[in-house]
Amino acid sequence: MEKNVISNVHDCFIEIIHRNSEPAVWVVRRWKKFLWLKKRVSSDWFSDERQAVAFANEIKFKHHEH
């Protein structure tokens, strides 16, 4: 399993997950972190790496605008 962290801010942790066993699946997960706990806010699935990266970056930039 491959994980790429897009954002690692305490209130917006975003990662892209890709498993070699499922080559057509890319998952973008967003978490909120508080101390040592993480709460999943969303989990979006894509069939293309380009779409997953674009979506993850869009979430990151929207979050950092606030």
N, C-alpha and C positions, 0 to 999 in steps of 0.2 A: 504494500500500500504506500502510496506517495502522498505527502501532505505539503502544501505550500501555504505559508502564512502571508496574507495580503495586508492585514492590519493587526497591530498588537497593542492597541490602546485599551486602558482599563475598562472602558464602557463600550468598546466596539472591537471585538476580536473576530477576524474573518479569515477563514481558511478554505482552500480548495482541496478536495480529496479525490484521488483517482486510484482505482485498484486494477492491477494487471489482469486479474481474473475476469474483470468486466470492462473491457477496453472501450466500450461505447458509453460509459457512464462517468460523468464528472459532477461532483456534488459541491455546492457552495454553502458553507455553514457560517452563520453569524451567532456569536455568543456575547453575553454580558458577563464580565468578571467582577466579583466582589470578594476581596481578600483571597482566599484559596478556593472559592466556589465559582463554578461556571454554570450559567443558565442558557440553554439554546433558545435563541430568538426566532431563527428561521433556518430552513434547510431546503435549498432549491436544486433541482436536478437538471442536468444538461447532457446532450449527446455529442457535444463538440467542445474541445478545450478553449477555443477562441471565444465562444459564447460565454463560457463559465468565467473566464478571466475578465471579459468586458463587464459582465454583470457584477462581479466582485469589486472591480475598480469603481463602478458606478455607485455601489452602496458605500464604499469607502469615501468617495468624494462628497456624496450627499451628507454623510454623517459628519465629516470634518468642516462642512460649511456652517454648521450650527454653532 
